[in-house]
Amino acid sequence: MDLTGVGPMAKPLGEDAYSSLRSAGLLLSIPTLLIVSPLAGFFLGVWLDRWLHTRPWLSIVGLALGFVAAGRETWLIHRRALEAEEQRKKRKET
């Protein structure tokens, strides 16, 4: 019995073989964006606050911009995932 899927009875890998894995990877990047973007904005704001002596205003602005950037990227990823799913459904219909 061949459990690896590479024997003579294995199905050939097509374009659809990795589409669900690609979608999962795309959607799993969302939590990373929601954590990293605000933190990057905050720490950039802290650095600018120290340099320009405007504490805490630029930290707050950086944090807010980080959340906005994360929300925008999340929306774009969601749209991309929906478009890929629609294309996959159209290919299955034809």
N, C-alpha and C positions, 0 to 999 in steps of 0.2 A: 504494500500500500504506500503510495507516494503522497505525503502530507505537505510537501513544499510547493506543489503546483507547477513543477518544472519537468514533469515526465512526459511521455508520449501522449497521455490523455489530457494534458493541461490545455486550457482554452487560451487562444492567443490574446494578448493584452491589447486592447484598443484604446481609443481616446477616452472612452467612458470609464475605463478601469480606475483612473485616478481622479475623476471629477468630484466624487464625494470627499475624498481625502483633501483635495484642493479647497473645497468649500469649508470643510472643518477647520483647516489651517487659517483660512481667511477670517472666519468668524471667531476663532480663538485669539486672534490678534486684537480684538476689541477690548478685552479687559486690560491688556498691556497698555494700550493707548490711553485708557481712562486713568491709569495710575501714573504712567511716565510723563505724559504731556503736562498735567498740572504741576507735578514736582519740578520738571525742567523749567517751567515758567516761574515758579516760586523762587527757585534757587538763582535763576538769572536776575530776578527782581531784587533778591537779597544782595547779590553782588553789585548791582547798579545802585542800590540804596547806600551801600558802604562807600562806593566811589563818589556818588553825588551828594551824600549826607541828606537824604530825603526819607529816612526810615519812618514808617513802614509802608509808605504809599506805593512805591514801585513793586514791592513784594506782593501787595494785594492785587495790583494791576497785572503782574506777571501770572499770578495764580488764576485770576479770572480769564486772561487770554489763553492760558493752558487748558482750562475747561472748555472754552469756546473752540479751540483747535481740536481737542479730543472729540467734542460733539460733532464737529464738521467731518472729521475723518471717519467717525463711526457711521454717520449718515451715508457717506460715500461708499464705505465698505458694504453697508446694508443694501444700497442700490445695486452695487456690482453683483452681490450674491443673488438678488432677485432677478437681475437680467440673465445671469448664468443659468438659473433654474428655469426661466422661461425658454431660453434657447435649448436647454436639454429636453424640455417637454415637447418643443416643436420638432426636434430631431427624432424623438420616439414616435411621434404621430406620422411622420413621413416614411 
